[in-house]
Amino acid sequence: MSFPLFLQSSAEQSGPIRLRPADITLNALFAELTEARSANQLERGAPRLGTAGGRRADRLLQSLEACAAALEDRNLPIPPSLRDELRLRRSLHATSRT
């Protein structure tokens, strides 16, 4: 299973690249997670135009999923705070889609 990450690709590709979490270092995954959290925090302060959550919330969920999968692939424990945030984001994502 591959997770879309918002890491910029080389010059020959114009869009985001798709890599498995095991192909990326944990530092890169957690840096992306930090950026996704920051973008989500900025969006939360902006007026809502349309559906709840938005594109940055989807990015945050994908980043959390990728971090959790990478930790599991490496047989490392998922920190409780990350696990809880992932559970919360999944439930928010599920309720915003229905």
Secondary structure, DSSP 8 states (H G I E B T S, - for coil): --EE------TT--S--EE-GGGS-HHHHHHHHHHHHHHHHHHHHS---SSSSHHHHHHHHHHHHHHHHHHHHTT----HHHHHHHHHHHHHHHHHH-
